[in-house]
Amino acid sequence: MEKRTNRLYLWVSDEEQEQIRRKMRQCKMDSVAGYLRKMAIDGYVINLDTSDIKEVVRLLRICSNNLNQYARRANEGGSIYQGEIRDLQVQLEKIWQTASGTMEALAAIT
């Protein structure tokens, strides 16, 4: 890493300082210098909450497991019940709703 030899000075009001510290906490950053450097160079810091994506993955895993069980039963000559197919459709609808909400939230990031 290049040695930092130049110093920048910045005066802010108490209110501005609190806004900066609030945004730092939102970004989970501890260093004022690091935060200001990041903002000055890149213009923004994005801290993503990936819990919705983890939920989509969890729902996909459940749905995939159920589908594999139905396919195995069908290949063994067993029958698949209408209720099981409907449950699978409901699970898929939940996945699409969660994924759509996540995509809308990501698209709203500016």
C-alpha positions as protocol buffer text, in pm:
chain_id: "A"
residue {
  index: 1
  type: MET
  ca { x: 0 y: 0 z: 0 }
}
residue {
  index: 2
  type: GLU
  ca { x: 122 y: 349 z: -82 }
}
residue {
  index: 3
  type: LYS
  ca { x: 228 y: 558 z: 216 }
}
residue {
  index: 4
  type: ARG
  ca { x: -9 y: 842 z: 292 }
}
residue {
  index: 5
  type: THR
  ca { x: 190 y: 1164 z: 305 }
}
residue {
  index: 6
  type: ASN
  ca { x: -77 y: 1426 z: 237 }
}
residue {
  index: 7
  type: ARG
  ca { x: -319 y: 1559 z: 493 }
}
residue {
  index: 8
  type: LEU
  ca { x: -666 y: 1702 z: 427 }
}
residue {
  index: 9
  type: TYR
  ca { x: -849 y: 1920 z: 675 }
}
residue {
  index: 10
  type: LEU
  ca { x: -1224 y: 1937 z: 701 }
}
residue {
  index: 11
  type: TRP
  ca { x: -1435 y: 2148 z: 931 }
}
residue {
  index: 12
  type: VAL
  ca { x: -1788 y: 2031 z: 1009 }
}
residue {
  index: 13
  type: SER
  ca { x: -2065 y: 2145 z: 1242 }
}
residue {
  index: 14
  type: ASP
  ca { x: -2179 y: 1932 z: 1536 }
}
residue {
  index: 15
  type: GLU
  ca { x: -2486 y: 1826 z: 1337 }
}
residue {
  index: 16
  type: GLU
  ca { x: -2277 y: 1729 z: 1033 }
}
residue {
  index: 17
  type: GLN
  ca { x: -2039 y: 1533 z: 1252 }
}
residue {
  index: 18
  type: GLU
  ca { x: -2329 y: 1338 z: 1402 }
}
residue {
  index: 19
  type: GLN
  ca { x: -2465 y: 1266 z: 1053 }
}
residue {
  index: 20
  type: ILE
  ca { x: -2122 y: 1137 z: 947 }
}
residue {
  index: 21
  type: ARG
  ca { x: -2096 y: 916 z: 1256 }
}
residue {
  index: 22
  type: ARG
  ca { x: -2451 y: 784 z: 1201 }
}
residue {
  index: 23
  type: LYS
  ca { x: -2369 y: 689 z: 843 }
}
residue {
  index: 24
  type: MET
  ca { x: -2044 y: 529 z: 958 }
}
residue {
  index: 25
  type: ARG
  ca { x: -2238 y: 311 z: 1202 }
}
residue {
  index: 26
  type: GLN
  ca { x: -2482 y: 212 z: 926 }
}
residue {
  index: 27
  type: CYS
  ca { x: -2183 y: 104 z: 716 }
}
residue {
  index: 28
  type: LYS
  ca { x: -2028 y: -73 z: 1015 }
}
residue {
  index: 29
  type: MET
  ca { x: -1712 y: 137 z: 989 }
}
residue {
  index: 30
  type: ASP
  ca { x: -1512 y: 249 z: 1294 }
}
residue {
  index: 31
  type: SER
  ca { x: -1255 y: 483 z: 1141 }
}
residue {
  index: 32
  type: VAL
  ca { x: -1359 y: 838 z: 1053 }
}
residue {
  index: 33
  type: ALA
  ca { x: -1053 y: 873 z: 831 }
}
residue {
  index: 34
  type: GLY
  ca { x: -1127 y: 544 z: 656 }
}
residue {
  index: 35
  type: TYR
  ca { x: -1492 y: 637 z: 604 }
}
residue {
  index: 36
  type: LEU
  ca { x: -1414 y: 986 z: 471 }
}
residue {
  index: 37
  type: ARG
  ca { x: -1138 y: 849 z: 244 }
}
residue {
  index: 38
  type: LYS
  ca { x: -1377 y: 583 z: 106 }
}
residue {
  index: 39
  type: MET
  ca { x: -1651 y: 841 z: 47 }
}
residue {
  index: 40
  type: ALA
  ca { x: -1411 y: 1090 z: -114 }
}
residue {
  index: 41
  type: ILE
  ca { x: -1265 y: 831 z: -352 }
}
residue {
  index: 42
  type: ASP
  ca { x: -1566 y: 612 z: -434 }
}
residue {
  index: 43
  type: GLY
  ca { x: -1850 y: 849 z: -358 }
}
residue {
  index: 44
  type: TYR
  ca { x: -2059 y: 594 z: -168 }
}
residue {
  index: 45
  type: VAL
  ca { x: -2045 y: 294 z: 60 }
}
residue {
  index: 46
  type: ILE
  ca { x: -2303 y: 18 z: 23 }
}
residue {
  index: 47
  type: ASN
  ca { x: -2371 y: -218 z: 310 }
}
residue {
  index: 48
  type: LEU
  ca { x: -2606 y: -490 z: 188 }
}
residue {
  index: 49
  type: ASP
  ca { x: -2834 y: -690 z: 411 }
}
residue {
  index: 50
  type: THR
  ca { x: -2825 y: -1034 z: 248 }
}
residue {
  index: 51
  type: SER
  ca { x: -3087 y: -1193 z: 475 }
}
residue {
  index: 52
  type: ASP
  ca { x: -3347 y: -1189 z: 194 }
}
residue {
  index: 53
  type: ILE
  ca { x: -3106 y: -1364 z: -41 }
}
residue {
  index: 54
  type: LYS
  ca { x: -3030 y: -1623 z: 226 }
}
residue {
  index: 55
  type: GLU
  ca { x: -3405 y: -1678 z: 265 }
}
residue {
  index: 56
  type: VAL
  ca { x: -3443 y: -1733 z: -111 }
}
residue {
  index: 57
  type: VAL
  ca { x: -3163 y: -1989 z: -101 }
}
residue {
  index: 58
  type: ARG
  ca { x: -3324 y: -2161 z: 198 }
}
residue {
  index: 59
  type: LEU
  ca { x: -3662 y: -2178 z: 24 }
}
residue {
  index: 60
  type: LEU
  ca { x: -3500 y: -2305 z: -296 }
}
residue {
  index: 61
  type: ARG
  ca { x: -3326 y: -2579 z: -100 }
}
residue {
  index: 62
  type: ILE
  ca { x: -3656 y: -2690 z: 58 }
}
residue {
  index: 63
  type: CYS
  ca { x: -3835 y: -2679 z: -276 }
}
residue {
  index: 64
  type: SER
  ca { x: -3557 y: -2871 z: -448 }
}
residue {
  index: 65
  type: ASN
  ca { x: -3556 y: -3140 z: -178 }
}
residue {
  index: 66
  type: ASN
  ca { x: -3934 y: -3181 z: -208 }
}
residue {
  index: 67
  type: LEU
  ca { x: -3916 y: -3198 z: -586 }
}
residue {
  index: 68
  type: ASN
  ca { x: -3644 y: -3465 z: -567 }
}
residue {
  index: 69
  type: GLN
  ca { x: -3858 y: -3672 z: -330 }
}
residue {
  index: 70
  type: TYR
  ca { x: -4158 y: -3647 z: -564 }
}
residue {
  index: 71
  type: ALA
  ca { x: -3946 y: -3743 z: -865 }
}
residue {
  index: 72
  type: ARG
  ca { x: -3797 y: -4040 z: -680 }
}
residue {
  index: 73
  type: ARG
  ca { x: -4144 y: -4159 z: -577 }
}
residue {
  index: 74
  type: ALA
  ca { x: -4276 y: -4118 z: -932 }
}
residue {
  index: 75
  type: ASN
  ca { x: -3979 y: -4312 z: -1075 }
}
residue {
  index: 76
  type: GLU
  ca { x: -4045 y: -4595 z: -830 }
}
residue {
  index: 77
  type: GLY
  ca { x: -4400 y: -4625 z: -961 }
}
residue {
  index: 78
  type: GLY
  ca { x: -4565 y: -4434 z: -681 }
}
residue {
  index: 79
  type: SER
  ca { x: -4813 y: -4156 z: -723 }
}
residue {
  index: 80
  type: ILE
  ca { x: -4780 y: -3786 z: -658 }
}
residue {
  index: 81
  type: TYR
  ca { x: -5078 y: -3624 z: -492 }
}
residue {
  index: 82
  type: GLN
  ca { x: -5244 y: -3302 z: -601 }
}
residue {
  index: 83
  type: GLY
  ca { x: -5184 y: -3153 z: -255 }
}
residue {
  index: 84
  type: GLU
  ca { x: -4809 y: -3212 z: -287 }
}
residue {
  index: 85
  type: ILE
  ca { x: -4803 y: -3037 z: -622 }
}
residue {
  index: 86
  type: ARG
  ca { x: -5001 y: -2746 z: -475 }
}
residue {
  index: 87
  type: ASP
  ca { x: -4756 y: -2723 z: -180 }
}
residue {
  index: 88
  type: LEU
  ca { x: -4469 y: -2707 z: -426 }
}
residue {
  index: 89
  type: GLN
  ca { x: -4647 y: -2430 z: -620 }
}
residue {
  index: 90
  type: VAL
  ca { x: -4700 y: -2233 z: -297 }
}
residue {
  index: 91
  type: GLN
  ca { x: -4331 y: -2272 z: -207 }
}
residue {
  index: 92
  type: LEU
  ca { x: -4228 y: -2151 z: -552 }
}
residue {
  index: 93
  type: GLU
  ca { x: -4459 y: -1850 z: -521 }
}
residue {
  index: 94
  type: LYS
  ca { x: -4294 y: -1757 z: -188 }
}
residue {
  index: 95
  type: ILE
  ca { x: -3953 y: -1782 z: -355 }
}
residue {
  index: 96
  type: TRP
  ca { x: -4062 y: -1556 z: -642 }
}
residue {
  index: 97
  type: GLN
  ca { x: -4212 y: -1299 z: -404 }
}
residue {
  index: 98
  type: THR
  ca { x: -3899 y: -1288 z: -190 }
}
residue {
  index: 99
  type: ALA
  ca { x: -3671 y: -1272 z: -495 }
}
residue {
  index: 100
  type: SER
  ca { x: -3882 y: -996 z: -654 }
}
residue {
  index: 101
  type: GLY
  ca { x: -3874 y: -788 z: -336 }
}
residue {
  index: 102
  type: THR
  ca { x: -3499 y: -832 z: -311 }
}
residue {
  index: 103
  type: MET
  ca { x: -3449 y: -731 z: -675 }
}
residue {
  index: 104
  type: GLU
  ca { x: -3666 y: -420 z: -627 }
}
residue {
  index: 105
  type: ALA
  ca { x: -3463 y: -322 z: -319 }
}
residue {
  index: 106
  type: LEU
  ca { x: -3137 y: -370 z: -508 }
}
residue {
  index: 107
  type: ALA
  ca { x: -3266 y: -169 z: -803 }
}
residue {
  index: 108
  type: ALA
  ca { x: -3359 y: 116 z: -567 }
}
residue {
  index: 109
  type: ILE
  ca { x: -2998 y: 157 z: -454 }
}
residue {
  index: 110
  type: THR
  ca { x: -2865 y: 472 z: -612 }
}
